[in-house]
Amino acid sequence: KAIQLSLLRSLGLSYPRARVINHPSLAVAAARDLRFPIVVKANIGGSGAGVVRYDSPDLLERAAEAATIDLGIDQTALVQEFVPARDGHITRVETLGGKFLYGIKVFTSGESFNLCPADICQTTDGVELARLACPIDAPRSGLQVEGYTPPDEVIDAVERIVRAAQIDVGGVEYIVDDRDGSLLYYDINALSNFVADAPRVVGFDPHARLVDFLEKEANKCATVTGYQFSAVG
């Protein structure tokens, strides 16, 4: 996550203000000039793992004193401003081969940081999506989704991000700050869990396009002795 911020900065793209720390005792000082609430994000994680919100400096200080701040397996974390989402959703843009594939709005209650698109069980109009885990965790996740095509300037920015990161298939998430309307990129995913029941949500099956892409990449790498595969083509 720390490297993601460096990449976004190099591309001139906005992101939530953050500081990188490598010891829990540094969290309070790192948050001193940030706007609360803040979150502490473990540098290595997924599906919201290791993300904890603190609503005030006092709560953060108590956690630091109690040694309950977990920085994750590499003992590195972000102390980052929590951004209230305008209209209650974030937007995830999926890419394939460095190009826009589809976008979705993910609506959340704000109680969970797990916004994995494969874990979403309902459209915004209440239609249940086909996914085996949905009957178990739908009430807990409270997530809903709808297909969405972002503005051209966002698509251009996302394509620049994945090209710079050399990501063949992945997703970029952004949020619009409800306080001032600023658009902030906050997560870059080097792998993609496509949205559940994609044909119903976005109108086509991205897995089929992924297979087509992989076949083309395999043909590019064909040699007289067989096939060689590269993560970046």
C-alpha positions as CSV (number, residue, x, y, z in Angstrom):
1,K,0.0,0.0,0.0
2,A,2.9,2.4,0.7
3,I,4.3,1.8,-2.8
4,Q,0.8,2.5,-4.3
5,L,0.9,6.0,-2.8
6,S,4.3,6.6,-4.4
7,L,2.9,5.5,-7.8
8,L,-0.1,7.7,-7.5
9,R,2.0,10.6,-6.5
10,S,4.4,10.1,-9.5
11,L,1.3,10.2,-11.8
12,G,0.0,13.4,-10.3
13,L,-3.2,11.7,-9.0
14,S,-4.9,12.6,-5.7
15,Y,-5.3,10.1,-2.8
16,P,-6.3,10.3,0.8
17,R,-3.6,12.0,2.9
18,A,-1.4,9.4,4.7
19,R,1.8,8.7,6.5
20,V,3.8,5.5,6.5
21,I,4.9,4.0,9.8
22,N,7.0,1.0,10.8
23,H,6.3,0.8,14.5
24,P,2.9,1.1,16.4
25,S,4.4,3.8,18.7
26,L,4.7,6.2,15.6
27,A,1.0,6.1,14.8
28,V,0.0,9.0,17.1
29,A,2.7,11.3,15.7
30,A,1.9,10.3,12.2
31,A,-1.7,11.3,12.6
32,R,-1.0,14.6,14.3
33,D,-1.8,16.8,11.2
34,L,-4.3,14.5,9.6
35,R,-8.1,15.0,9.7
36,F,-9.9,12.5,11.9
37,P,-11.4,9.9,11.6
38,I,-8.3,8.1,10.4
39,V,-7.6,4.4,9.6
40,V,-4.5,2.3,10.2
41,K,-4.0,0.0,7.2
42,A,-1.6,-2.9,7.4
43,N,0.8,-2.6,4.4
44,I,0.1,-6.1,3.3
45,G,-3.5,-7.3,3.4
46,G,-6.6,-8.0,1.4
47,S,-10.4,-7.8,1.6
48,G,-10.1,-5.2,4.3
49,A,-7.8,-7.2,6.5
50,G,-5.8,-5.2,9.0
51,V,-7.8,-2.0,8.5
52,V,-8.9,-0.3,11.8
53,R,-10.7,3.0,12.1
54,Y,-10.0,5.5,14.9
55,D,-12.5,8.4,15.3
56,S,-10.4,10.6,17.6
57,P,-6.8,11.2,18.6
58,D,-7.7,10.0,22.1
59,L,-8.8,6.6,20.8
60,L,-5.6,6.2,18.7
61,E,-3.5,7.2,21.7
62,R,-5.2,4.6,23.9
63,A,-4.6,1.9,21.3
64,A,-1.0,2.8,21.0
65,E,-0.6,2.7,24.8
66,A,-2.3,-0.6,25.0
67,A,-0.1,-2.0,22.1
68,T,-3.2,-3.1,20.2
69,I,-2.2,-1.5,16.9
70,D,-1.3,-4.3,14.5
71,L,0.9,-3.3,11.5
72,G,0.8,-6.7,9.8
73,I,3.4,-9.2,8.8
74,D,6.0,-6.7,7.5
75,Q,5.5,-4.3,10.4
76,T,4.6,-1.4,8.0
77,A,1.3,0.4,7.8
78,L,-0.4,3.5,6.5
79,V,-2.0,6.0,8.9
80,Q,-4.5,7.5,6.5
81,E,-7.4,9.9,6.6
82,F,-10.8,8.2,6.5
83,V,-12.9,9.5,3.6
84,P,-16.7,9.6,3.9
85,A,-18.1,8.4,0.6
86,R,-20.4,10.6,-1.4
87,D,-23.7,8.9,-2.0
88,G,-22.5,5.9,0.1
89,H,-20.4,4.2,-2.5
90,I,-16.9,3.7,-3.8
91,T,-16.2,3.0,-7.5
92,R,-14.0,0.1,-8.7
93,V,-12.7,0.1,-12.3
94,E,-11.5,-3.2,-13.7
95,T,-8.9,-3.4,-16.4
96,L,-7.6,-6.0,-18.8
97,G,-4.5,-5.7,-20.9
98,G,-4.0,-2.1,-19.6
99,K,-7.4,-1.1,-20.9
100,F,-10.8,-0.3,-19.3
101,L,-13.0,-3.4,-18.9
102,Y,-15.9,-2.3,-16.7
103,G,-16.8,-0.2,-13.7
104,I,-19.0,-0.8,-10.7
105,K,-20.3,1.2,-7.8
106,V,-20.0,-0.6,-4.5
107,F,-22.5,0.6,-1.9
108,T,-21.6,-0.1,1.7
109,S,-22.9,0.7,5.1
110,G,-19.5,1.8,6.2
111,E,-19.2,-0.9,8.8
112,S,-16.8,-3.1,6.7
113,F,-13.7,-2.4,4.8
114,N,-14.1,-5.6,2.8
115,L,-15.3,-4.4,-0.6
116,C,-14.2,-7.4,-2.7
117,P,-16.5,-7.5,-5.7
118,A,-16.8,-11.2,-5.7
119,D,-18.4,-11.0,-2.2
120,I,-21.3,-8.8,-3.2
121,C,-24.6,-10.4,-3.2
122,Q,-27.2,-7.9,-4.3
123,T,-27.7,-5.3,-7.0
124,T,-29.0,-1.9,-5.8
125,D,-32.5,-2.8,-6.8
126,G,-32.4,-5.9,-4.5
127,V,-31.8,-8.6,-7.1
128,E,-29.8,-11.5,-5.6
129,L,-26.6,-12.3,-7.4
130,A,-25.5,-15.9,-8.1
131,R,-22.7,-16.7,-5.7
132,L,-22.3,-19.7,-3.4
133,A,-21.4,-17.7,-0.3
134,C,-24.2,-15.2,-0.6
135,P,-26.7,-17.0,1.6
136,I,-24.2,-17.1,4.4
137,D,-22.7,-13.6,4.5
138,A,-25.1,-11.3,2.7
139,P,-26.6,-10.0,5.9
140,R,-23.2,-9.4,7.3
141,S,-21.6,-7.6,4.4
142,G,-24.5,-5.3,3.6
143,L,-22.9,-4.6,0.2
144,Q,-24.8,-3.8,-3.0
145,V,-23.5,-3.1,-6.5
146,E,-24.4,-1.6,-9.8
147,G,-22.7,-1.3,-13.2
148,Y,-21.2,2.1,-13.9
149,T,-19.0,3.7,-16.6
150,P,-16.8,6.4,-15.1
151,P,-16.0,9.7,-16.9
152,D,-13.3,9.6,-19.6
153,E,-10.8,11.3,-17.4
154,V,-11.1,8.7,-14.8
155,I,-10.7,5.8,-17.3
156,D,-7.6,7.6,-18.6
157,A,-6.2,7.9,-15.1
158,V,-6.9,4.3,-14.3
159,E,-5.3,3.1,-17.5
160,R,-2.2,5.2,-16.7
161,I,-2.1,3.6,-13.3
162,V,-2.2,0.0,-14.5
163,R,0.3,0.6,-17.3
164,A,2.8,2.2,-14.8
165,A,2.3,-0.7,-12.4
166,Q,2.5,-3.3,-15.3
167,I,-0.8,-4.9,-14.3
168,D,-2.4,-7.1,-16.9
169,V,-5.6,-7.8,-15.1
170,G,-6.6,-5.8,-12.0
171,G,-8.7,-3.1,-10.5
172,V,-8.4,0.5,-9.2
173,E,-10.7,1.9,-6.6
174,Y,-11.6,5.5,-6.0
175,I,-13.9,7.5,-3.8
176,V,-15.5,10.9,-4.0
177,D,-15.0,12.8,-0.7
178,D,-18.5,13.8,0.6
179,R,-17.0,16.8,2.4
180,D,-15.5,18.6,-0.6
181,G,-16.2,16.5,-3.7
182,S,-12.6,15.7,-4.4
183,L,-11.9,12.4,-6.3
184,L,-9.3,10.3,-4.6
185,Y,-7.7,7.1,-5.7
186,Y,-7.0,4.8,-2.8
187,D,-6.4,1.2,-3.8
188,I,-4.6,-0.6,-6.7
189,N,-5.3,-4.3,-7.1
190,A,-2.8,-6.4,-9.0
191,L,-5.3,-9.2,-9.3
192,S,-9.0,-9.2,-9.9
193,N,-12.0,-10.9,-8.3
194,F,-14.6,-10.1,-10.9
195,V,-18.0,-9.0,-9.7
196,A,-20.4,-11.8,-8.9
197,D,-22.9,-12.6,-11.6
198,A,-21.2,-10.2,-14.0
199,P,-23.6,-10.6,-16.9
200,R,-26.4,-9.3,-14.8
201,V,-24.4,-6.4,-13.3
202,V,-22.2,-5.2,-16.2
203,G,-23.8,-6.9,-19.2
204,F,-21.1,-9.4,-20.1
205,D,-18.9,-12.1,-18.7
206,P,-15.4,-10.8,-18.1
207,H,-14.0,-14.3,-17.6
208,A,-14.6,-15.0,-21.3
209,R,-12.6,-11.8,-22.2
210,L,-9.9,-12.9,-19.8
211,V,-9.6,-16.2,-21.5
212,D,-9.4,-14.5,-24.9
213,F,-6.7,-12.2,-23.6
214,L,-4.7,-15.1,-22.2
215,E,-4.9,-17.0,-25.4
216,K,-3.5,-14.0,-27.3
217,E,-0.7,-13.6,-24.8
218,A,0.1,-17.3,-25.1
219,N,0.3,-17.0,-28.8
220,K,2.7,-14.0,-28.5
221,C,5.0,-16.1,-26.3
222,A,4.9,-19.2,-28.5
223,T,8.3,-20.7,-29.3
224,V,9.4,-23.8,-31.1
225,T,9.8,-25.6,-27.8
226,G,6.4,-24.7,-26.4
227,Y,5.0,-21.8,-24.6
228,Q,6.5,-19.2,-22.2
229,F,4.3,-17.0,-20.1
230,S,5.0,-13.6,-18.6
231,A,2.9,-11.8,-16.0
232,V,3.3,-8.6,-18.0
233,G,3.0,-10.1,-21.5
